[in-house]
Amino acid sequence: MVADTQASLLRLGYNPGPVDGVMGPGTRQAISNYQYAWGLPVTGSPSPQLLDHMRRHGG
């Protein structure tokens, strides 16, 4: 799920760093930035719900 989340973040303009499936600081920051921008709870963590949200919005 981390690699899918990273790929979606990239498509949406949020740079998580390399799409490598590793939950590093760049990925956490990109997730947090996305969550903040969309008014979602900011956790910095991937989830099926977050991935679904990103996919519904072009990611």
Contacts in CASP RR format, 6 or more apart in sequence:
PFRMAT RR
TARGET T0000
AUTHOR 0000-0000-0000
METHOD contacts of the structure
MODEL  1
MVADTQASLLRLGYNPGPVDGVMGPGTRQAISNYQYAWGLPVTGSPSPQL
LDHMRRHGG
1 46 0 8 1.000
1 48 0 8 1.000
1 51 0 8 1.000
2 21 0 8 1.000
2 22 0 8 1.000
2 23 0 8 1.000
2 27 0 8 1.000
2 46 0 8 1.000
3 19 0 8 1.000
3 20 0 8 1.000
3 21 0 8 1.000
4 51 0 8 1.000
5 16 0 8 1.000
5 27 0 8 1.000
5 31 0 8 1.000
5 46 0 8 1.000
5 50 0 8 1.000
5 51 0 8 1.000
5 54 0 8 1.000
6 16 0 8 1.000
6 17 0 8 1.000
6 18 0 8 1.000
6 19 0 8 1.000
6 20 0 8 1.000
6 21 0 8 1.000
6 27 0 8 1.000
6 30 0 8 1.000
7 19 0 8 1.000
7 59 0 8 1.000
8 51 0 8 1.000
8 54 0 8 1.000
8 55 0 8 1.000
8 58 0 8 1.000
8 59 0 8 1.000
9 15 0 8 1.000
9 16 0 8 1.000
9 27 0 8 1.000
9 30 0 8 1.000
9 31 0 8 1.000
9 34 0 8 1.000
9 54 0 8 1.000
9 59 0 8 1.000
10 16 0 8 1.000
10 19 0 8 1.000
11 58 0 8 1.000
11 59 0 8 1.000
12 34 0 8 1.000
12 54 0 8 1.000
12 57 0 8 1.000
12 58 0 8 1.000
12 59 0 8 1.000
14 30 0 8 1.000
14 31 0 8 1.000
14 33 0 8 1.000
14 34 0 8 1.000
15 26 0 8 1.000
15 30 0 8 1.000
16 26 0 8 1.000
16 27 0 8 1.000
16 29 0 8 1.000
16 30 0 8 1.000
16 31 0 8 1.000
17 26 0 8 1.000
17 27 0 8 1.000
17 30 0 8 1.000
23 46 0 8 1.000
27 46 0 8 1.000
28 44 0 8 1.000
28 45 0 8 1.000
29 44 0 8 1.000
31 43 0 8 1.000
31 44 0 8 1.000
31 45 0 8 1.000
31 46 0 8 1.000
31 50 0 8 1.000
32 42 0 8 1.000
32 43 0 8 1.000
32 44 0 8 1.000
34 40 0 8 1.000
34 50 0 8 1.000
34 54 0 8 1.000
35 41 0 8 1.000
35 42 0 8 1.000
35 43 0 8 1.000
35 44 0 8 1.000
35 50 0 8 1.000
36 42 0 8 1.000
38 53 0 8 1.000
38 57 0 8 1.000
40 50 0 8 1.000
40 53 0 8 1.000
END
